[in-house]
Amino acid sequence: MAINIEKYSYLLKQLNGKATLVAVSKTKPLEDLQALYDLGHRDFGENYVQELVDKATLLPKDIRWHFLGHLQSNKVKYIAPFVHLIHGVDSLSLLKEIDKQAAKNNRVIDCLLQIHIAKEETKFGFDASELSGSTEFNHWRNVNLVGLMGMASFSNDTNLIRNEFSNLKSLFDANKQSSNKEATDDTVEMKNFHFTILSMGMSGDYEIALEQGSNMVRIGSLLFGERNYKH
């Protein structure tokens, strides 16, 4: 069996119920996901829309499917009927499309706003200033903004990674209660903000992320082994 059961058990002990483990199962066969499901796991994350749709059709219906990474607006309609959480909302235009497709399916879809915290220009996401200074996020009735997501720089510099995660945690805290407060110099009133989730940390940096306050980590290779890049 491809699942690293020992590592899975160790991760659960580390998280100790304080953070959700999203098993990043992209490119992995159904048998691997089913094996982890049989151990009691329910949160799985996929990066490819068609793969997510196919797996959701064939695997148990009580799985909570997370969409990770960059989502194209023209593909939102395929996952809108069932997706549990969209992690990488990186533009207002994407948010608008999610709201539209959620309404068509009579749903309110939980979303995380992706914040650009890394040094690499290739990373997607909002700048912190866009989050704290705009009322554009208040327009949607069928999306629920439940938190933030960020990806740290791909680096061996643990201080850099720690600082990036720390900055995201500070931004999360500053806006967490904004929907229940009057606007301040640093925040605006956000009716759609119901922040409970801070998704940061992957296989290589999740321990630093947990140290800095993450309550959702996205783990793939530690559980399933290295990715299969056939896509």
N, C-alpha and C positions, 0 to 999 in steps of 0.2 A: 504493500500500500504506500502511495506517495506522500501521504500526510505524515508530518513529523509530530507524532502524538506527544512525545516527551516535551518538545518545544511548545506545543499548544498548551499543555498543562502548566508549564513554567510561566507562560505569558499570562494565563488566567490568574495565577498566584500573584504575579507582579501587579496586575491591574486591580486585583482584590475588590472587584465590584465598583471601583471608583471611575473606571473608564471603559467605554465600549470598544470591543475588538471587532473591526471590520476586516474580514478575510478577503484579501484582494485576489480574486480567482480568475482574472482575465487570462485567456489562452489555456486555462487548465481544463482537463476533460471532466465530463459529468461525474465520472466515478470518484474523482477526488473531492468534488463538492459534496456528493452524497455521503462519502465517508466522514467528512467533517460534520455534516448535518446529523449523521447517526450518533455522533458524540455529543449532540445537543446544541450545536452552533446554529445560529439563525441569521446573522448579519453577514452578507456577502457583497463585495464591491466589484463592479465591472467597468471597463473603459470603452468598450465598443458596443454601440447600440444594437446592432444585429445579433451579436453574441449574447447580449443581455436578454433580448427578446426570446431567442431560441432556448436559452437555459431556463428562463422563467416559465416557458411553456412545458418543459419536460421535467422540471424538478418540483418538489413539494410546494404547495401554495402558501404555506405560512412563512416562507423565507422572506426576510426584509431585504429588498434589493437596494443597494446604494449605487448611484452613478457617479463615477470618479473621473477626473480629468476634464478636458475641453469638450464641451457639448455644442454641436452645431444646431442652430435654431431650426433648421428644416428637418431635424430628426427628433425633436422633442415629442412630436405627436405619437411616436411609436412606443415611448416608455411612459407617457402621461397616464395611461389607465391604471398602472400598478406600481410605479416606482415609489419606494419608501422615502428616500432622501437624495436630493441632488446636491453634490458637494461643491461643484466648481462653477457656480454662477459668477461669471466674470465680466458681464456687461448688462446695461439696462435693456438693451434690445433682446437679449436672451431671457431676461426676467419677464419682459412683456410677452414673449412667445410662450413661456411656461404658464403664465397666468391665463393666456388665451386657451391653451390646450387643456389646462386643468378645468376651466369653466365648461368646456365641451364635454368633459367626462364627469361633471358634477363633483369635482374633488377640490380640496385645498392641498396643494403640494408643499411639503416642507423643503426648504432650501437653505444652503449655506452660501454666504457671500465669500468668494475667494479674494484674499488680499495678497497683493504682490509684496512679499517681504524679502525675497532672495535678491542676490546681486545679479544673477543672470537675466539678461533681457528677454530670453526665450520663455520665461515663466509668464503665465497669464494672471490677470486679476486687477482689482481696483486698488488705487492708492488710498492710503489712510485718509488723506484730505477729502477724497471723494465721498468716503463713508460718513465722515463727521460733519460735512458741510452742505449736504444736499437733502431736499425734501422729495426727491424723485422716487425714493423707495416707498412712499406712502400711497402710491396710485393703485396698487394691485389688491384685488379682493380674493383671488384664488391661489395666492402664494402666502406662505408663512415663513418669514425669515427667522430661523431658529438659531443662527449662530454664524461663526466664521470658520474658514478653512485657509490654511496656508502651507506652502512648501518651502523649506529652508534651502539655502544654497547647497549645491553638491560640492562638499568641501570636507577636508580632514580637520579643519580649524573648528574645534568644538566651541571655542569662545564666540566665534562668528555665529554658529548655529544657535547657541544659547541666547545670544543677544537678539537674533531675529525672532525666535519663539517668544522671548520675553516681551518684545515690542508688540507682538500680536496679542499676547495675553493682556497687556495694558489696554490695547484698543478694544478688546472684547469687554473688559471690565468697565471701560468708560461708557460703552454704549448698551451694556446689558440691561440697565433699568430705564433707558431713555424713553420708552413708550409710556412710562408712568411718572415721568418728571417733566417739569418745565424746561425749556431749552436753556442751555448755558453757553458759555463762550466756546466750549469744546464739542458740544453735541447739539443736535436738533431733535425736536419731538418726532419720534418714529412710531407711528401707529402699527406698522407691520413688524416691528422688532419684538421678538419674544425669545431673547437669547438664552439658550440653555446649553448649547453644544459648541465646543472649541475643538475642531478637528485638526490636529497637527501631530506629525510623527509617523515615520514609516520604518521599514525593517532596519535601516541603518542609523536612525536617529531617534527612535521612539522613546528611549530612556531619558534623553535630554528633554524631549517634549513633555513627558510625564512630570519631570522635575519642575518644568516651567508652567504647569497647570493644565495641560491637555486632558480632556475627558473623552476623547475618541481618537483611536490610532488606527492606521491603515497598514496592515501587515500582509505581505504576500510571500516573498521568497523564504522567510523563516519557517513558514507553514508548509508551502508547496514545493520548495526548491526554486531554482532559477527559472525565469520565464521562457516560454517557448515562442520564439519570434517568427511564427509562420504568417502572421497578419501583415 
